[in-house]
Amino acid sequence: MQTEKKDIRALTKEQLRDFFVAQGDKAFRGNQVYEWLWNKGAHSFTDMTNVSKATRKLLEDNFVINHIRVDQMQKSSDGTVKNAVRLHDGLVVESVLIPTKTRTTACVSSQVGCSLDCNFCATARLKRMRNLNPDEIYDQVVAIDNESRLYHDRPLSNIVFMGMGEPLMNYNNVVKAIDMITSPEGLGMSPKRITVSTSGVPKMIKKLADDEVRFKLAVSLHSGIDEVRSRIMPFSEKFPLKDLKESLEYWYSKTKSRVTYEYVVWKDINDRKEDIDALVKFCKYVPCKVNLIEYNPIDDGEFQQADTQAIDNYIKALERNDIVVKVRRSRGKDIDAACGQLANKNEGTVS
């Protein structure tokens, strides 16, 4: 019975070195192969041109490279690019390149589907099928970096974990992927240019702090009132705001890194004065900034973009209390690439 080959990128550099020593070869061969796998982004063993044919045959006999494939790429009128990314087992996730005048940002996925049940998000309507492996997360970034260089003539500058899935429900793989993205042996990106966005899992936020991560933290807040937040994000009943507050205070005490609150204002849901007052109060617990995000409808009428006056009321109240606030206009809406719209609607193949 044939044994299934192991994905070679699941091995550490030390394990690769040990493999070659066990085969009677030199340990440094593991370094060569490791560089091809990560820094040079080899899709197959035949790409490894400075490795002998015999060594490539040895690798073929023992391992596979489960590389992602961009099945479909859609371009928005505003320059945004959405990738339908097919994984080695046929499942599909989506990732997005978001360009502005000063930067290009990769919005990457961490799960196939999502573990949570936010009512306003299309991804949450997909059941979580599995977590992404570190190499699958890494590959999304490499693909978007290539697109940034091709279409915008500059390397990728930022990464946000705001695609499909809840990153902190795939904690170990997300952290391993970021370690490789920031490693000189990988992409060498600064961790300060990476933001992990969570819907708010207090225990895992504390773990981030204990692990002394150097990337930034964003929280999808959407309300400073438990009852309202539970309507928007039903899972949050298990994680009340007092627990979230405590975990963020712990995060700041350990990291001294301010938190970003992602906040969508919906008509007749969180657009009242008491909603504004609750947000201002929550913002005073730890140093933070607020991103007010334009809502992107999915398909029904429960959640509607609040009117301009409601947004202005939020801005005035936050600024009056010396809280940094920015309004984020969504990009890529015409190709369902905007925040909350990723749902694998397109699974065709680019010709």
N, C-alpha and C positions, 0 to 999 in steps of 0.2 A: 504494500500500500504506500503510495507516494506521500511524503510529508509535505505539508503546505510550507512554502518558503516564507521566511520572516522578512518583514519590511526593514531594510537595512538602516533606515533613518530612526528606528527605535533604539539603535545602539549608540552608546556614548563613544567618544573618541578612544577612551581607554579600552572599551570592549572590542572596538575595531582593531586596535593594536594587538590585543590578546589573540584575536582570531587569526591574524596573519602570522604571529609567532607560533601558534599551534599548527599552522600549515607549513612550518619550516621556512617562512619568509622573514624579512626584517620588520621590526615594529613600525618604522617610519612609513611603511606602505599604508598603514592605517591613517596616518596624518594626511597623506596624499588623497586618499579616497574621501576622507571626512571633508577636506577642502572642496572637492568636486561636488559633494552632496549639498553643502550648505552655502559656502561663499560663492561658488560658481553656478549653483542651481542646476546641476546635471539632471536631465530627465531619464537618461538610460546609461548603462555601463559603457556603451560604445562611445559616449561623449567624452570619456576619460582618456584623452589622447596621449597623455604622458605615462600611462599605465600599460604594461605589456598585454598582448592578446591573451596569454595564458592566465594572467591575473584577472582580466575581464571575464574570461570563461569561468574561472573559479567563483567569481562574484555572481555571475548568471546562474550557476548551478546551486547556489546557496541562498540567494536573496532576491528580493524584488524592490523596486522603487515605486511606491504607491503615490505617484505624482498626480496632482489635480489636473483637470483639463477645462479650459474656458470654453464651454459649449456654445454660448451665445453672448454677444457683446452688443449692448444697445447704447446709442449716444443721444443725449438730450440736446435740445436747442440751446441750453445754457452751458454746454460743455461737459456736463456730468456724464460719466460712463457707468453703466451697470453690467456686471458680469454674472451670468448663470454658470456656476462652477460645479462641474460633475466630479464626484469623488470616485475612488477606485471601486466601490461597491455599487455604483450606479445612482446613489442618492445625490441630491442637488442642494446647494446653498447659494446665496447671493452675496456679492460684495460690490462696493461702489467707490469710484474715484470722484472726489468732489474738488473741482478747481476754483480758486479765487485769484485775484490779481497778485497776491503775495505768497500763496502757498498752494500745495496740492495735498489733500487729505484722503487716506484710505479708510473707509468704513468697512470693517471686517466682521464676519460671523464667527461664533464660537460653538454653536450647536446646530444640528439639523432639526429645525422646528424650535420649540422653546419649552422650558420647564414651567413657565409661569402663565398667568391668565389675564393679562392686562386687556380690558375690554375694548380699548381704542386702537389696538395694534393688530395688524393683519397676521404677523408672524405668530402671535399667541394662539391663533386659530388652528395652527398646525400642531399636531402632537409632537412631543420631543421624541425623535427616533433614535438619536445617539449623540454623544459628545464628539466634537472634532478632535483629532489628534494634534499634537504640537506642529507636526510637519504640514498638516492641512491648513492650519492657521497661517503658518509661515509662508506657504505657497501663495495664499491670497495676496499677501503683502508684496511678494516678489512680482506677481502678475500686474498688480496695480502700479508698482514702481516702474515697470517696463512701459506701461501705458502712459504714465506721467512723462517719461522721457520722450516717448514717441509723439504724443499729441501736444505736449506743453513745453517740451525742450528743457525740462528740469527734473531732477530727482524728486521722489516723494519726500515731503517735509514732515507730515504728521500722520498719526494713526489713531483712530477711535474704535473701540470695541462697542459699537452701537448697531451692529448688524443683527442677524438672526441669533436668538439665544440669549440666555442670562449668563454672562461670563463667570460669575462667582459660583454658579452651579457646575462649572467645569474648571474648577480652580487650578488644579495641578497642571493640566494641559495648557491653560492660558498663560500661567506663569512661566512654564518651560518654553513656550513659543516666544514670549517677550524676552526671556533670557537669551535666546538665539538671535532674535531680531536686533538686540542691543549689543550682542557680542561682536568683537572685531573679527571673529571667525565666521560670523553670519553677515548681517547687513550693517552693523556698526552704527545704528541709529541711537540718538540720545533718548534715554527713558523719559526725559522731561517733555518730549514731543509725542508721548503716548498717553492716551486717556482711556481708562477702563470705566465704562458706564454700567452701573448696577441699578436694579429696581429697588435695592435696599435689603440686603440679607445681613443683619447685624453681626452674627457670629463670624461670618466670612470677612466682613469689613475689619473686625478686630484681628483676624488672622493676617490680613494684608499688613496691618500695622506691626504685628509681631514679627512678620517676615521681613520687615524693613524694606519694602518695595520702594522704588524710586520713581515710578510712573505716577501720573495724576489720577485722581478719583472724581467721578461724576455720579450723581444720584438722581434718578428719575423720581422727582418728589410729587409734583402736581397738586398737592394739597398739604396744608399744615393742620388739617382737621381729620381725625381718624375715620369718622363716619363717611366723609366725602372721599377720602383716599381709598377706602374699602369699596366704594361704589365704582371708582375708576379702575382700581387694581385689587380685585377680590382677595388675592393671596396675602395682601398686606394685613389682613385680620390676624394672621399668625405673627406678624412683625409690627406691633404697634409703634407709633411715633416715639414714645418714650424710650423704647429699646433702640430705635434707629438713632435718636439723639445721643444716647449714651455711647453707642459704637462710634459715632462721628467725633464726639469729644475725645474718645480714646485714640482714634486715628490721628487727630490733630496733636494731641499731647505727645505721641510717639514720632510723628513725621514732620510736624510744623508745616505741613502742606495744606493750603486752603482747599475747600471742597467746592465743586461746581454743582449747582442744582439745576437740573433740566426741568422746565416747567411749561406745560401747555395750558392755556386758558380757554375753557369751553363755555359756550353760551348756556346759562341756566344751570351750570354744574359747579363751577368754582370762580364765578365772576362777580361775587358780592363783596361788600366792604369787609365782612367778617372773614372772608377767604383771604383778602389782602392783608388784613391785620394778623392773621394766623401765620402767613408766610413771613412777614416782617419779624414776628416773634421767633420763629424757627431759625431764621437767618442770624439771629444774635447769639446763638449757642456756640458757634465756631466761626472763624474767619471764612468767608465764602464769596462767591459771586453767583449771579442768577442769569441763566439763559432762558429768556421767554421765547418759546418755539412756536412757529406758525403750524397750525394743525393741518394734517393732510388726511382728508376723509378716506375711508376704505370703501364701504358700500351701503351702509344703512344710515339712518337719521338720528340715532341717539346722541352722537357726539358731533357738535357743530362749532365751527370757529367762532370765538367771541368777537363782538364788534370792536371797532378801533378805540372807542371810549374806554372800554374795560381794560384794554392793554395799556392805554395812557394812564389810567388810574393806578395800575400796578407800578408802572415806571416811576410816576411821581412819588408814590409812597416809599418805594425802595430807595430812590435817590435822596429823599428827605431824611432817611435814616442812614445815609452814608453807606449804602449797600450797592456794590457794583452790579449793574444790570445791562444786558445786551439783548436786543431782539434779533433772533436768528431766522432769517428768511429761508424757507426750504428750497432746495435745488433738486432738479431731476424729477419733478412731479409728472411731467408728460410721459415718462417711461416707468412710473411706479417705483422710483428709486429714492423717494424722499423718506424722511423719518417716519417709521411705523408702517411703511407700505411694502416691505420685503416679504413676499409670500410665494415665491416660485411660480409666478403666473406664466413664465416663459421658459420652456425647456427645450426649445428647438436648437438646431446646430447651425453655426455660422458656416456658410459655404466659402 
